[in-house]
C-alpha cells in the first residue's frame, strides 16, 4: 500500500500478451457470444438460475408426471374432436361417453401440470434475457482508415479476455458475486471500444508521423485496462497461478546453491588469474 492508495500491480506480462495479440490478431468482426452471461441479470432471474443450480434432482414421481402431461393432453384433444363429431352426427350416447372421458383425461392433465410444475423453469422471456446478456457487439464505426488500426486490435484483444473470463467455471460459481456486481463485461467492452475509437480518431487527425503526448498517454492507459482484464482472466482460469508455480520451480538464480557455489569458484579463479598476471608482469622476460 502507498500513501495514495494500493500499489499499481505489475502488468508487464499481460501488457506484452495484449500487444502480441494486437500484432497477430486478424481484424475479425467486433462481437462476442458466450455460453454464460457477461454481466448482471435481473435479480429475479439470477435467483431462478441459482435455484435451478442448487435444486436436487426431481423425484421419479415428478418426472413421471411430466412425461404424462403431453400424451394425456394429446389424447384429450383427440377426445374433444370425437365429442364434436358425435354431436354433429347425432350419436348422443357416444358424445356423452366421449365427454365423460374428456373430463377424466382433462382432470389428469391438470393434476399432472400442477404436480410437475417447476417454479424455476425458464420462460421464453428469461431465455431471451440470458441470450442478450451473453452477447456483445461493437457500436462504433471502425470503417475507413482506422479499420486496421492497432486501436481496433486492442478491442479484439479485450473480447478475448472477456471470453476467457466468461468461460471460467468460477465466473458463475457463486464465489464472485461481489465481483460480478462491480464488473459487467459488456460495460467493460463498451468503454474499451469507445475509448479505443476515440484514440484511433485522434491519432488519425494528428497523423501517424506526429506523436501526441495526450494520445500516447491515453493509449497506454487503455492497454493497461485490457491487460488488467487479462490478469483477472488469468486468476480465474488458473493460468496466473501456474505461471507463478513455474517461476518458483525454476528457482531464484541468486539463491540457488549450485549457482552460488559455481560463482564462488569462478570468482576465486578470476582473482587467482589476475594475481598471476600481475606477478608475471612484474618479472623479467620469462620466455625460454
Backbone bond lengths (Angstrom), bond angles and torsions (degrees), N, CA, C in turn:
res aa  C-N    CA-C-N  psi(-1)  N-CA   C-N-CA  omega(-1)  CA-C   N-CA-C  phi
1 X - - - 1.467 - - 1.525 109.75 -
2 X 1.294 116.39 143.89 1.445 122.33 176.90 1.508 109.07 -116.21
3 X 1.356 115.81 172.94 1.460 118.99 -179.71 1.511 112.00 -63.02
4 X 1.324 117.19 -29.89 1.454 120.61 -178.11 1.505 113.94 -92.31
5 X 1.349 118.64 5.93 1.449 120.92 -178.52 1.510 110.49 129.32
6 X 1.339 117.51 -168.19 1.454 120.63 -178.03 1.526 111.62 -65.73
7 X 1.335 114.35 147.23 1.464 119.20 179.85 1.533 110.46 -65.31
8 X 1.312 115.68 145.86 1.453 120.74 179.99 1.525 109.41 -67.81
9 X 1.329 118.75 127.72 1.458 120.04 -177.91 1.521 111.46 -68.96
10 X 1.316 114.70 157.00 1.455 120.46 177.74 1.525 108.43 -82.17
11 X 1.322 116.36 108.04 1.466 121.67 -179.34 1.522 111.52 -110.18
12 X 1.327 117.10 22.37 1.464 119.69 -175.91 1.523 111.34 -62.03
13 X 1.335 116.97 -41.92 1.473 119.73 179.59 1.531 109.98 -64.17
14 X 1.331 116.05 -46.82 1.468 119.64 -177.93 1.531 111.40 -67.78
15 X 1.342 117.36 -35.97 1.467 119.74 176.21 1.528 110.70 -61.73
16 X 1.319 115.97 -42.69 1.468 119.07 178.42 1.524 110.40 -63.80
17 X 1.335 116.66 -37.02 1.464 120.59 178.20 1.520 110.70 -64.94
18 X 1.337 116.41 -43.03 1.463 120.43 -179.87 1.519 110.74 -64.93
19 X 1.328 117.59 -45.91 1.458 120.75 -178.59 1.521 111.19 -65.12
20 X 1.339 116.73 -35.38 1.467 119.63 176.61 1.524 110.79 -65.85
21 X 1.337 116.72 -39.40 1.459 120.23 178.08 1.523 111.30 -65.94
22 X 1.328 116.10 -39.08 1.462 119.56 178.63 1.518 110.35 -60.92
23 X 1.327 116.26 -40.21 1.463 120.14 -178.01 1.523 112.43 -73.99
24 X 1.349 116.64 -29.41 1.468 119.28 -172.55 1.519 113.74 -105.83
25 X 1.338 118.29 -16.26 1.459 120.68 -174.20 1.523 111.13 -76.63
26 X 1.339 117.57 128.74 1.464 119.20 174.67 1.516 110.54 -67.94
27 X 1.311 115.81 155.57 1.474 120.49 -177.45 1.522 109.92 -79.14
28 X 1.335 115.37 75.42 1.449 120.98 179.20 1.525 110.15 -79.28
29 X 1.313 114.99 172.30 1.463 120.33 178.31 1.516 109.64 -66.17
30 X 1.308 116.65 137.64 1.460 121.47 -175.71 1.527 109.31 -83.60
31 X 1.324 114.89 83.02 1.451 120.79 177.45 1.526 108.46 -152.31
32 X 1.317 115.80 164.08 1.458 121.13 -176.93 1.514 108.89 -148.20
33 X 1.329 115.73 135.02 1.458 122.11 176.45 1.520 107.80 -132.56
34 X 1.313 117.14 122.75 1.456 121.34 -177.74 1.522 110.33 -124.63
35 X 1.339 115.34 163.77 1.460 120.19 178.23 1.520 111.53 -78.70
36 X 1.333 116.66 -27.24 1.452 121.30 -179.92 1.527 110.00 -108.03
37 X 1.328 117.93 150.47 1.473 120.23 176.87 1.518 111.51 -58.37
38 X 1.320 115.94 141.87 1.463 121.70 -178.91 1.519 112.63 -81.12
39 X 1.312 117.08 -14.88 1.452 119.37 -177.39 1.510 111.73 -154.36
40 X 1.302 116.06 -148.57 1.458 121.75 -173.57 1.524 111.25 -82.46
41 X 1.323 114.98 143.60 1.455 123.10 174.16 1.517 108.47 -108.21
42 X 1.342 118.21 164.79 1.471 119.29 174.32 1.527 110.61 -54.69
43 X 1.338 118.10 143.26 1.474 120.86 -175.05 1.521 113.66 -53.90
44 X 1.340 116.80 -40.54 1.466 118.56 -178.10 1.530 111.38 -67.22
45 X 1.338 117.16 -34.56 1.460 120.00 177.63 1.525 110.70 -73.08
46 X 1.339 117.00 -38.28 1.468 120.07 175.21 1.528 110.00 -59.18
47 X 1.334 116.42 -44.73 1.467 120.25 179.87 1.522 111.12 -62.19
48 X 1.312 116.19 -39.46 1.459 119.65 179.81 1.536 111.13 -65.25
49 X 1.332 116.48 -40.76 1.466 119.92 179.13 1.528 110.96 -65.93
50 X 1.354 116.25 -41.01 1.467 118.43 178.44 1.511 110.79 -65.78
51 X 1.329 117.68 -39.11 1.463 120.25 178.41 1.521 111.04 -64.59
52 X 1.327 116.77 -37.94 1.463 120.16 177.88 1.526 111.05 -64.99
53 X 1.351 115.66 -38.75 1.465 119.40 -178.78 1.525 111.91 -70.89
54 X 1.341 116.55 -35.29 1.464 120.64 -175.94 1.520 113.71 -91.31
55 X 1.332 117.02 -14.45 1.465 119.68 -175.87 1.524 110.66 -68.61
56 X 1.350 117.49 138.79 1.474 119.51 176.44 1.521 110.18 -71.32
57 X 1.315 117.63 162.14 1.471 120.02 177.41 1.531 110.31 -59.39
58 X 1.321 118.03 140.76 1.470 120.53 -179.46 1.522 110.59 -64.38
59 X 1.329 117.79 148.05 1.472 120.97 178.43 1.525 111.05 -65.04
60 X 1.331 116.26 160.52 1.485 119.20 -178.94 1.523 113.59 -56.86
61 X 1.349 116.50 -34.03 1.468 118.27 -178.57 1.525 111.21 -64.15
62 X 1.316 116.92 -38.75 1.458 120.68 178.44 1.523 110.65 -66.96
63 X 1.327 116.22 -42.37 1.462 119.70 177.35 1.520 110.99 -61.35
64 X 1.340 116.27 -40.68 1.464 119.36 178.73 1.525 111.02 -65.11
65 X 1.342 116.20 -39.13 1.464 119.33 178.60 1.517 111.02 -64.22
66 X 1.345 116.42 -39.80 1.462 119.18 178.83 1.527 111.16 -65.24
67 X 1.338 116.46 -35.86 1.466 118.84 178.43 1.528 111.62 -73.07
68 X 1.329 116.61 -18.85 1.469 120.06 -177.95 1.513 111.90 -83.01
69 X 1.313 117.47 -26.53 1.460 120.91 -171.02 1.514 112.19 -59.09
70 X 1.326 117.79 -53.39 1.468 120.50 -174.17 1.524 112.02 -65.36
71 X 1.350 119.36 -50.61 1.480 117.54 178.64 1.525 112.82 -59.07
72 X 1.342 116.55 -41.18 1.466 118.55 -179.49 1.521 111.20 -65.60
73 X 1.322 117.26 -37.78 1.459 120.19 178.26 1.522 110.92 -65.17
74 X 1.328 117.06 -37.94 1.471 120.17 178.55 1.531 110.12 -64.66
75 X 1.341 115.52 -45.47 1.470 119.02 179.32 1.532 110.48 -62.34
76 X 1.330 117.01 -40.59 1.467 120.24 178.62 1.519 110.74 -62.44
77 X 1.321 116.99 -39.26 1.457 119.95 178.22 1.514 111.80 -64.20
78 X 1.331 116.22 -44.29 1.469 119.42 178.04 1.527 111.43 -64.02
79 X 1.349 115.53 -38.15 1.461 119.02 179.06 1.521 110.85 -65.74
80 X 1.327 117.08 -36.51 1.461 120.07 177.69 1.524 110.40 -62.66
81 X 1.332 115.34 -40.44 1.470 118.60 176.21 1.520 110.21 -61.72
82 X 1.343 117.31 -39.48 1.471 120.87 178.17 1.512 112.55 -63.08
83 X 1.338 115.69 -37.13 1.470 119.42 177.92 1.520 110.17 -62.45
84 X 1.337 116.11 -45.40 1.458 120.08 -179.10 1.524 110.63 -63.32
85 X 1.325 117.10 -44.38 1.465 120.69 -179.60 1.524 110.88 -63.25
86 X 1.346 117.08 -42.31 1.465 120.71 -179.83 1.519 111.39 -63.70
87 X 1.327 116.84 -39.89 1.467 119.66 179.09 1.516 110.60 -66.76
88 X 1.358 116.31 -42.64 1.463 119.61 -178.28 1.516 111.36 -65.28
89 X 1.326 116.89 -38.49 1.476 120.86 -176.59 1.519 112.30 -85.61
90 X 1.328 119.08 -2.61 1.456 121.73 176.32 1.504 115.17 85.94
91 X 1.321 120.01 9.55 1.466 122.70 177.67 1.531 108.97 -85.60
92 X 1.336 114.08 86.42 1.463 119.90 -173.21 1.522 111.34 -65.26
93 X 1.349 116.62 -46.27 1.458 119.83 -178.24 1.526 110.77 -61.56
94 X 1.337 115.86 -42.96 1.473 119.92 179.08 1.534 110.87 -64.51
95 X 1.329 115.29 -36.81 1.461 118.93 178.93 1.531 110.84 -66.37
96 X 1.355 116.66 -39.34 1.471 120.13 179.24 1.520 110.63 -65.19
97 X 1.355 115.54 -45.89 1.469 119.41 -179.74 1.537 110.76 -62.91
98 X 1.327 115.32 -42.81 1.466 118.79 179.42 1.524 110.70 -65.04
99 X 1.348 116.65 -35.79 1.459 119.45 178.05 1.509 112.31 -66.08
100 X 1.350 115.77 -42.63 1.471 119.12 177.44 1.521 110.82 -62.03
101 X 1.336 114.83 -42.77 1.468 118.80 178.98 1.525 111.41 -63.70
102 X 1.336 115.78 -37.18 1.465 119.46 178.56 1.526 111.01 -63.98
103 X 1.341 116.22 -42.40 1.461 119.42 179.03 1.531 110.94 -63.16
104 X 1.335 116.10 -40.65 1.468 119.75 -179.19 1.528 110.96 -65.02
105 X 1.339 115.18 -45.87 1.470 118.49 -179.28 1.525 110.48 -67.65
106 X 1.350 115.53 -38.73 1.454 118.60 178.08 1.522 112.31 -61.50
107 X 1.333 115.92 -38.16 1.467 120.03 177.18 1.523 110.96 -63.57
108 X 1.329 115.77 -40.50 1.474 119.97 178.76 1.526 110.23 -63.23
109 X 1.344 116.18 -43.04 1.472 120.18 -179.15 1.524 110.74 -62.80
110 X 1.340 116.85 -45.78 1.465 119.99 -179.52 1.528 111.37 -63.92
111 X 1.328 116.16 -40.23 1.470 119.29 179.41 1.526 110.63 -65.88
112 X 1.333 115.85 -41.61 1.467 119.25 179.65 1.525 110.89 -65.13
113 X 1.340 115.84 -40.04 1.467 119.06 178.49 1.521 110.95 -63.45
114 X 1.313 116.14 -41.50 1.465 119.75 -178.94 1.525 110.90 -67.83
115 X 1.327 116.43 -41.03 1.466 120.55 -176.46 1.524 111.37 -74.34
116 X 1.333 116.13 -35.95 1.469 119.86 -173.92 1.516 112.76 -95.75
117 X 1.331 117.00 5.60 1.465 119.02 -177.60 1.525 111.06 -63.24
118 X 1.325 116.03 132.25 1.464 122.20 179.00 1.524 108.22 -102.73
119 X 1.345 118.25 111.23 1.470 119.51 -178.36 1.528 112.91 -66.67
120 X 1.334 116.20 -17.23 1.463 119.75 -178.75 1.529 112.69 -102.80
121 X 1.324 115.62 13.15 1.461 118.57 178.58 1.532 109.97 -65.34
122 X 1.316 115.55 141.10 1.461 121.02 -179.05 1.520 109.98 -85.27
123 X 1.308 115.28 127.09 1.457 120.05 176.67 1.528 110.21 -80.75
124 X 1.313 116.07 174.18 1.463 120.29 177.14 1.525 110.32 -61.51
125 X 1.337 115.77 -40.29 1.467 119.84 177.93 1.518 112.22 -64.16
126 X 1.350 116.49 -38.41 1.465 120.28 177.44 1.523 110.97 -61.82
127 X 1.309 116.14 -44.96 1.463 120.12 -178.45 1.532 110.95 -65.81
128 X 1.310 116.84 -35.62 1.468 119.46 176.70 1.526 111.07 -66.45
129 X 1.338 116.40 -40.23 1.465 120.15 178.95 1.524 111.05 -64.24
130 X 1.331 117.19 -40.45 1.464 120.95 178.69 1.521 110.35 -66.20
131 X 1.333 116.48 -42.21 1.467 119.62 179.23 1.521 110.97 -63.50
132 X 1.340 117.00 -40.28 1.464 120.21 179.12 1.520 111.15 -66.06
133 X 1.346 117.43 -37.63 1.464 121.21 -179.92 1.525 112.09 -75.56
134 X 1.321 117.19 -12.12 1.467 121.36 -178.29 1.525 112.64 -101.21
135 X 1.319 117.15 12.86 1.459 120.15 -178.77 1.520 109.98 -136.69
136 X 1.319 114.33 155.45 1.467 121.10 177.42 1.519 108.38 -150.35
137 X 1.330 115.80 146.44 1.464 121.18 176.84 1.520 108.69 -147.93
138 X 1.315 115.33 141.85 1.457 120.73 -178.96 1.526 110.78 -63.03
139 X 1.334 114.75 142.34 1.461 121.01 176.01 1.526 111.77 -108.13
140 X 1.326 116.54 8.63 1.460 120.90 -178.48 1.530 110.26 -97.42
141 X 1.314 114.97 155.78 1.468 121.60 177.76 1.533 108.37 -92.30
142 X 1.330 115.06 102.36 1.468 120.23 -178.28 1.522 112.19 -100.21
143 X 1.296 117.37 24.88 1.462 120.19 -179.86 1.528 109.90 -86.38
144 X 1.307 115.54 172.60 1.457 120.68 176.85 1.511 113.34 79.59
145 X 1.344 117.81 -148.05 1.471 121.33 -174.49 1.532 114.11 -61.95
146 X 1.338 118.01 -24.25 1.467 119.60 -177.55 1.529 112.30 -93.63
147 X 1.324 117.66 7.23 1.467 120.56 -176.23 1.518 111.89 -63.47
148 X 1.328 117.75 -30.50 1.471 121.75 -178.67 1.524 111.07 -117.69
149 X 1.318 116.58 28.66 1.457 120.94 -178.32 1.527 110.25 -78.91
150 X 1.337 114.72 161.42 1.458 118.34 177.60 1.520 111.04 -70.81
151 X 1.330 117.31 -22.68 1.454 119.81 176.57 1.530 110.78 -65.31
152 X 1.319 115.84 -38.87 1.462 118.80 176.17 1.530 110.04 -66.84
153 X 1.338 115.92 -37.49 1.463 119.70 175.67 1.517 112.11 -61.55
154 X 1.342 116.70 -32.23 1.457 119.99 177.57 1.531 110.76 -64.34
155 X 1.331 116.64 -37.95 1.463 119.96 177.95 1.527 110.19 -66.68
156 X 1.330 117.07 -39.50 1.468 120.28 176.70 1.527 110.05 -60.52
157 X 1.335 116.40 -42.74 1.465 119.92 177.96 1.524 110.91 -62.68
158 X 1.330 117.30 -39.35 1.460 120.71 179.11 1.527 111.55 -63.28
159 X 1.326 116.96 -38.24 1.476 118.75 177.79 1.516 110.99 -65.53
160 X 1.334 117.65 -34.33 1.460 119.66 177.91 1.521 111.09 -67.27
161 X 1.337 116.89 -38.48 1.461 119.92 176.34 1.527 110.48 -64.29
162 X 1.331 117.08 -43.66 1.458 120.88 178.85 1.527 111.24 -62.99
163 X 1.325 116.95 -37.81 1.467 120.29 178.20 1.531 110.44 -62.70
164 X 1.334 116.39 -42.84 1.465 119.83 178.84 1.526 111.26 -63.63
165 X 1.322 117.08 -41.30 1.463 120.39 -179.51 1.527 110.37 -63.96
166 X 1.333 116.60 -48.37 1.466 120.28 -177.24 1.518 111.76 -67.55
167 X 1.340 117.77 -27.57 1.468 121.32 -179.11 1.521 112.36 -79.49
168 X 1.329 117.84 -14.62 1.464 120.48 -178.26 1.526 110.06 -72.28
169 X 1.341 118.47 133.08 1.472 120.18 176.78 1.523 112.71 -58.34
170 X 1.337 116.87 -27.88 1.462 119.75 -179.17 1.524 112.48 -69.15
171 X 1.329 117.46 -21.02 1.466 120.72 -175.74 1.514 111.58 -63.08
172 X 1.331 118.57 -36.47 1.463 122.01 179.37 1.521 111.42 -116.59
173 X 1.335 116.62 25.71 1.458 120.00 -174.25 1.518 113.21 -82.20
174 X 1.335 117.84 -14.61 1.452 120.17 -175.12 1.512 112.91 99.05
175 X 1.341 116.84 -15.83 1.460 120.34 179.46 1.515 112.19 -83.77
176 X 1.324 116.84 -8.75 1.465 120.27 -175.65 1.524 111.55 -120.75
177 X 1.328 116.47 29.70 1.467 118.84 -178.29 1.519 111.52 -57.47
178 X 1.330 116.81 -44.08 1.462 119.51 -178.15 1.519 110.68 -65.11
179 X 1.351 116.75 -40.32 1.462 119.24 179.32 1.518 111.32 -65.44
180 X 1.340 117.95 -36.48 1.456 119.61 -179.55 1.521 110.82 -68.92
181 X 1.357 116.81 -27.63 1.458 119.04 175.37 1.525 109.32 -70.27
182 X 1.332 116.65 -38.75 1.467 120.14 -178.72 1.524 111.62 -79.86
183 X 1.318 117.56 -33.65 1.463 120.82 -173.32 1.520 109.46 -114.58
184 X 1.289 116.09 115.57 1.462 122.40 170.79 1.521 105.66 -111.97
185 X 1.319 116.39 112.02 1.459 119.93 -173.30 1.522 112.32 -63.25
186 X 1.305 117.85 -29.67 1.464 119.29 176.62 1.520 110.68 -66.64
187 X 1.338 116.48 -40.57 1.465 120.03 177.02 1.523 109.80 -65.47
188 X 1.333 117.21 -42.59 1.461 120.82 178.51 1.534 110.45 -57.94
189 X 1.329 116.32 -47.28 1.466 119.85 -178.52 1.524 111.06 -66.12
190 X 1.332 117.32 -39.10 1.466 119.90 177.66 1.526 110.98 -60.71
191 X 1.323 116.63 -43.82 1.463 119.92 -177.04 1.523 111.66 -71.63
192 X 1.341 117.35 -40.22 1.468 119.99 176.20 1.520 110.16 -63.42
193 X 1.321 116.15 -42.49 1.458 121.56 -179.94 1.529 110.95 -62.36
194 X 1.319 116.47 -44.48 1.464 120.81 -178.31 1.530 111.32 -66.73
195 X 1.348 116.43 -44.49 1.455 119.33 -178.97 1.524 111.68 -68.78
196 X 1.324 116.90 -40.51 1.462 119.90 177.74 1.530 110.65 -61.74
197 X 1.326 116.76 -37.36 1.462 120.52 177.99 1.522 110.75 -66.13
198 X 1.342 116.92 -40.50 1.466 120.31 176.91 1.531 110.35 -60.95
199 X 1.333 116.07 -45.63 1.465 120.27 -178.56 1.524 110.40 -62.78
200 X 1.336 116.08 -43.32 1.461 119.46 -179.99 1.521 111.30 -62.13
201 X 1.327 117.26 -42.04 1.463 120.08 178.90 1.526 110.94 -66.74
202 X 1.336 116.80 -40.92 1.467 119.61 179.12 1.523 110.97 -64.78
203 X 1.324 116.80 -40.39 1.455 120.05 179.00 1.534 110.82 -66.81
204 X 1.325 115.19 -35.14 1.457 119.51 178.36 1.532 110.90 -67.11
205 X 1.336 116.17 -37.30 1.459 119.36 -179.95 1.524 112.14 -70.06
206 X 1.348 116.12 -39.79 1.470 119.45 -178.17 1.513 112.28 -78.56
207 X 1.331 116.79 -20.74 1.459 119.84 -178.53 1.514 111.06 94.11
208 X 1.325 116.47 146.77 1.461 121.55 -176.28 1.522 112.34 -71.23
209 X 1.339 117.73 -21.52 1.459 120.27 -177.85 1.516 110.57 -79.37
210 X 1.326 116.69 -41.18 1.460 121.82 -177.74 1.516 109.88 -80.57
211 X 1.327 116.29 131.30 1.457 122.05 177.88 1.513 109.16 -96.23
212 X 1.316 116.28 123.08 1.458 122.00 179.05 1.525 107.71 -103.59
213 X 1.340 119.16 115.72 1.470 121.23 -177.90 1.527 113.03 -56.37
214 X 1.334 117.25 -38.00 1.460 120.04 -179.36 1.528 110.93 -65.98
215 X 1.337 116.21 -41.55 1.464 120.46 178.97 1.521 110.25 -66.66
216 X 1.339 116.21 -43.38 1.463 119.63 179.78 1.521 111.39 -63.05
217 X 1.341 117.20 -39.42 1.466 120.39 178.87 1.528 110.71 -66.23
218 X 1.328 116.60 -41.58 1.460 120.04 177.92 1.525 111.02 -63.30
219 X 1.329 116.50 -37.68 1.465 121.41 178.56 1.528 110.62 -63.80
220 X 1.324 117.41 -45.43 1.466 121.01 -179.49 1.520 111.04 -61.16
221 X 1.341 116.37 -41.64 1.469 119.68 179.84 1.530 110.34 -66.44
222 X 1.332 116.83 -39.72 1.472 120.30 179.12 1.524 110.81 -64.26
223 X 1.335 116.71 -41.22 1.467 119.93 177.46 1.524 110.41 -63.25
224 X 1.338 116.64 -41.19 1.465 120.47 177.70 1.531 111.06 -60.68
225 X 1.326 116.14 -38.89 1.469 118.99 -178.96 1.528 110.48 -64.91
226 X 1.310 117.29 -44.11 1.462 119.87 178.49 1.524 109.89 -68.40
227 X 1.345 117.39 -36.89 1.465 120.30 176.50 1.519 110.50 -61.49
228 X 1.333 117.21 -36.84 1.466 120.49 177.28 1.526 110.91 -64.91
229 X 1.332 117.78 -35.59 1.470 120.37 175.08 1.525 110.54 -63.50
230 X 1.336 116.59 -40.99 1.464 119.82 177.82 1.532 110.48 -65.65
231 X 1.342 117.27 -38.68 1.462 119.98 177.67 1.527 110.38 -63.41
232 X 1.337 116.40 -40.20 1.463 120.82 177.99 1.526 110.44 -64.82
233 X 1.334 116.30 -41.80 1.467 120.06 177.48 1.522 110.95 -62.85
234 X 1.334 115.99 -39.51 1.457 119.72 179.68 1.512 113.01 -63.81
235 X 1.346 116.69 -35.98 1.459 119.59 177.10 1.522 111.10 -70.34
236 X 1.340 117.19 -35.06 1.465 119.97 -178.80 1.521 112.24 -72.35
237 X 1.337 117.61 -46.14 1.466 119.10 -175.35 1.526 113.58 -90.62
238 X 1.337 117.33 0.32 1.455 120.37 173.56 1.511 116.01 89.94
239 X 1.330 118.58 -3.36 1.462 119.17 -178.11 1.523 111.25 -67.66
240 X 1.320 117.77 -33.21 1.463 120.23 179.40 1.523 110.65 -65.88
241 X 1.344 116.50 -42.69 1.457 119.32 178.88 1.528 111.03 -66.46
242 X 1.333 117.03 -38.87 1.475 119.05 178.01 1.528 110.65 -64.40
243 X 1.335 116.59 -37.06 1.454 119.12 177.64 1.528 110.93 -65.60
244 X 1.343 116.54 -39.55 1.462 119.28 177.01 1.520 111.32 -65.98
245 X 1.339 116.40 -38.90 1.466 119.50 178.18 1.522 111.20 -64.66
246 X 1.333 116.33 -40.91 1.473 119.54 178.64 1.524 110.65 -63.83
247 X 1.327 116.32 -40.38 1.461 119.14 179.25 1.523 111.11 -65.65
248 X 1.346 116.46 -37.91 1.465 119.55 178.70 1.521 111.29 -68.65
249 X 1.366 115.93 -35.26 1.467 118.95 179.96 1.521 111.62 -67.42
250 X 1.332 116.91 -30.48 1.458 119.82 178.63 1.520 111.46 -69.16
251 X 1.319 117.53 -25.11 1.457 121.24 178.34 1.516 111.71 84.83
252 X 1.324 114.74 162.42 1.456 122.34 177.24 1.518 108.25 -90.48
253 X 1.343 118.82 116.05 1.467 119.79 -177.01 1.524 112.63 -56.38
254 X 1.344 118.11 -30.29 1.457 120.05 -177.55 1.526 111.00 -70.93
255 X 1.366 115.48 -31.29 1.452 119.04 -175.06 1.521 112.72 -103.72
256 X 1.295 118.46 -1.82 1.455 120.66 179.95 1.523 109.75 -66.63
257 X 1.322 116.36 124.27 1.468 120.76 -173.31 1.517 111.70 -61.92
258 X 1.335 117.09 -43.60 1.454 119.57 -179.09 1.516 112.09 -63.65
259 X 1.334 116.01 -42.31 1.457 118.89 179.82 1.523 110.84 -67.08
260 X 1.326 116.90 -37.95 1.465 119.50 178.59 1.521 111.12 -63.11
261 X 1.343 116.17 -42.19 1.470 119.96 179.36 1.519 110.77 -63.23
262 X 1.339 115.54 -45.46 1.459 118.96 178.99 1.511 112.42 -62.97
263 X 1.364 116.01 -39.58 1.457 118.81 179.53 1.527 111.17 -64.31
264 X 1.333 116.04 -39.85 1.471 119.12 177.91 1.526 110.97 -62.76
265 X 1.313 117.22 -42.37 1.467 120.34 178.23 1.521 111.22 -63.14
266 X 1.349 115.75 -42.03 1.464 119.29 178.70 1.523 110.67 -62.64
267 X 1.340 117.06 -40.57 1.459 120.27 -179.46 1.525 110.98 -65.44
268 X 1.330 116.87 -42.40 1.467 120.29 178.25 1.519 111.13 -63.51
269 X 1.341 116.86 -42.28 1.462 120.14 179.53 1.518 110.41 -65.36
270 X 1.339 116.66 -39.12 1.460 119.98 179.31 1.521 110.54 -63.16
271 X 1.344 116.45 -46.08 1.462 119.38 179.28 1.519 111.20 -61.90
272 X 1.344 117.02 -39.39 1.462 120.89 179.00 1.518 111.44 -64.21
273 X 1.340 116.67 -42.94 1.459 120.40 179.90 1.525 110.93 -66.01
274 X 1.338 117.00 -39.59 1.456 120.30 178.36 1.523 110.02 -63.40
275 X 1.337 117.16 -43.22 1.458 120.76 178.91 1.524 111.62 -62.08
276 X 1.326 116.13 -43.08 1.470 119.81 178.37 1.514 111.14 -62.80
277 X 1.334 116.55 -40.38 1.466 119.80 -178.96 1.527 110.07 -64.87
278 X 1.344 116.14 -42.60 1.461 119.51 178.93 1.542 110.58 -63.21
279 X 1.318 116.02 -43.70 1.473 119.43 -179.62 1.521 111.21 -63.48
280 X 1.361 115.16 -43.23 1.464 118.18 -179.72 1.501 111.00 -66.00
281 X 1.331 116.59 -33.03 1.461 118.79 179.31 1.521 113.16 -69.27
282 X 1.341 117.25 -22.44 1.449 120.30 -179.10 1.536 113.14 -91.43
283 X 1.331 116.58 -4.23 1.456 119.20 -177.76 1.524 110.33 -95.64
284 X 1.353 115.29 158.60 1.474 118.70 173.10 1.506 110.52 -62.49
285 X 1.280 115.38 176.22 1.479 120.85 -178.74 1.514 109.18 -55.37
286 X 1.346 116.53 119.18 1.469 121.47 -178.16 1.510 111.64 -98.73
287 X 1.307 117.09 3.17 1.471 117.79 -178.81 1.507 109.36 -71.57
288 X 1.361 119.98 142.34 1.478 123.12 -178.83 1.494 111.66 -65.59
